[in-house]
Amino acid sequence: MQLWKQREITGLFLTSSVFKDPDYITERQLTVLRMLREAGYTGYIHLRLMPGVSKGYIREAVELADRLGINLEAPTADSFSILCPNKGDYRQAVLKRLEWVVNEVKRARNRRLENKYGFGRSGVDTQMIVGALGDNDWQHLETTVRLYEDLGLRRVFYSAFKPIENTPLEDRHPCPSYRERRLYQCSFLVRDYGFKLKDFVDLVDDEGFLPNVDPKILFVKRNPDLFPVDLNEASYYDILKIPRVGPVTARKIIAARNRREIRCFSDLENVVGPCLAHTIAPYIHLKEKRLTYFLKIT
C-alpha cells in the first residue's frame, strides 16, 4: 500500500505455488485482495488463480481483480499430466475453469461501468511452457487459436522451457528462445490481425515447427498469389497481412482511400510516411505503377 500511495507502483500480480488444495490457496489470495481493497487500494490487480478452484471463489475473484488467469501450462492434456501431475485434470481443472472465469467476467460487464476497479475489466489470460516435452509449435498454435476464438481470452503468454536442477525435467534440453518470440508474433497475428489457423499451415515444417523468421514475411513467401495487395480494393484484414502494417496503419489507409483514391507512391507517402511507404512497396499495388517502387518478392 505504501508503494502505491507513493506512486512507486500502479499495480500488482498475485500468484501462488501449489502447497494445499486449490480452494484453500485461493481463499488466502482473496483475503489479501480484500484487505487491499478495503484499505482503499484502487490500483490494478492481476490474479493468477489455481487449477481446480471452485466457482464461488472465481466469482469473488472477478469482483476484486482487474485481470485474471489460470495457467494452461501445456498445449495438450498428455503434456500437462507430465508437467503438472499435482494440478488435476487438464480439461476439468484448467480449461473448464478458464471458461468459468470468462463467463463470470462477461456477467460482470454492467458492474464494471459502476466501479473504477476490479470486475475483470482487463480480461482473462493464460500461459504455456514451450519446448519442455517435445511439443511442437503447431500444437501451441492450435491451442492458442482455440483460446482466442472459442474462449475470448485477452492474451496468451509463452515461456521457453529452462531445466531446473533437482526437478524431474532437469535433464531436458532448454527450449530455444526464438520459439517463444515467434509464437508471440503468431499469437498477436491471431488476436489483432485476423489470422486464422489455416494461415499458419504452410508456415510450419513437416514436424510442426516454425522457422526463426518473421511469420508475416514468411506468409508472403508462402502465399505469392495473395500479393501484391491492391490498397484501394483490399479488405481491412487483407491490408493487415502486409508486412509492417498494423491496425493503426491499416485504418489510416482505409480512411485515406475513402476520401480519395490512393493512386501513386507520393499519395501513399502522404498517408503512412516515406519510410513505411518504401518498406511496404514490394507488397502493394497502386494504379500508377510507374510511381510505385515495386520489387520482386523473393
C-alpha positions, -999 to +999 in steps of 0.1 A: +000+000+000+028+024+009+045+020-025+011+025-043+004+056-022+038+070-031+031+062-068+061+039-070+038+012-084+005+012-102-005-025-098+004-059-085+005-095-098-006-121-072+001-158-077+009-189-056+027-222-056+008-254-050+011-262-013-025-273-005-059-277-022-070-250-047-098-236-026-076-232+004-049-214-016-075-192-034-091-182-001-057-169+011-052-150-021-087-134-018-080-125+018-050-104+006-071-088-021-100-080+003-076-063+027-061-042-001-094-031-015-109-024+020-078-003+028-086+019-002-063+003-029-079+011-063-048+001-084-045-027-109-046-063-097-037-093-119-046-125-101-034-160-111-060-185-100-053-221-092-065-250-114-095-268-099-107-238-079-145-237-071-169-215-090-178-194-059-142-183-054-139-175-091-170-152-087-154-133-058-120-131-075-136-115-106-151-088-083-117-080-068-093-083-097-088-064-129-073-093-148-075-130-140-060-161-154-052-198-149-020-212-163-027-238-190+010-248-188+009-271-219-009-273-253-021-309-247-036-330-219-008-355-221+019-329-217+000-313-189-002-345-169+036-349-170+044-313-164+018-307-136+009-341-121-004-323-089-028-299-107-057-321-116-073-329-149-063-307-179-099-303-193-117-301-160-093-283-137-079-258-162-099-254-194-133-257-177-121-232-150-109-208-177-143-210-192-159-202-158-137-172-154-145-159-188-182-163-182-180-145-148-162-116-164-189-114-191-216-113-164-198-085-146-199-062-176-225-038-162-208-037-128-176-026-144-194+005-156-203+013-120-168+007-105-134+021-111-115-011-105-120-049-105-147-070-122-122-084-147-121-052-168-088-062-183-099-097-194-086-132-189-052-147-198-032-179-196+004-191-201+020-222-217+055-236-213+072-241-247+095-270-255+095-289-223+083-323-236+088-323-273+057-302-280+058-285-314+047-250-325+017-263-343+003-277-311+007-243-294-009-225-324-039-248-324-044-243-287-038-205-289-063-201-317-089-220-298-083-199-267-088-167-286-117-177-308-137-200-285-130-186-251-122-150-260-090-148-239-073-114-238-038-128-241-018-160-242+017-159-227+046-182-235+076-192-215+105-211-232+114-241-210+146-239-190+156-270-169+160-266-132+183-287-111+167-313-088+134-314-107+120-343-128+129-325-160+164-313-151+180-334-179+158-319-206+173-295-231+163-259-228+140-245-255+155-220-280+143-185-270+133-178-306+105-202-304+089-182-277+094-150-297+079-164-329+049-179-310+042-145-295+043-129-330+018-156-343-004-151-312-007-113-320-014-121-356-044-142-344-056-117-318-050-084-336-046-091-373-074-115-381-051-145-389-068-180-388-053-213-380-053-222-417-030-192-424-002-210-404-005-244-422+022-235-447+044-217-422+054-248-402+077-276-413+068-313-416+074-317-378+052-288-369+079-262-361+081-225-372+114-213-387+132-184-370+117-159-394+091-131-391+059-151-396+043-122-416+073-122-441+071-160-443+033-158-450+040-135-480+066-160-494+043-190-489+013-172-505+026-153-535-009-154-551-022-130-524+004-103-532+007-075-542-023-062-523-044-035-540-047-008-514-078+007-529-098-025-531-084-048-503-103-055-471-091-043-437-078-078-429-060-082-463-042-049-457-032-062-422-014-091-439+011-067-455+044-069-436+050-039-412+014-028-414-006-028-381-041-020-372-034+018-369-018+020-403-045-002-419-072+022-406-052+052-419-051+036-454-088+028-454-097+063-442-075+079-468-089+059-497-124+066-486-116+103-491-097+099-523-082+071-542-045+063-534-031+064-570+006+068-567+036+064-544+035+101-533-001+096-522+010+066-501+038+086-486+013+113-475-008+086-458+018+064-440+051+084-443+081+080-466+099+054-445+069+030-442+058+036-478+092+024-491+091-006-467+057-019-479+061-010-516+071-046-526+038-059-513+013-035-527-003-024-560-013+011-570-028+022-603+001+044-613+026+016-613+055+038-626+054+057-594+055+027-571+087+011-560+077-024-569+103-050-561+102-087-567+093-107-536+118-135-531 
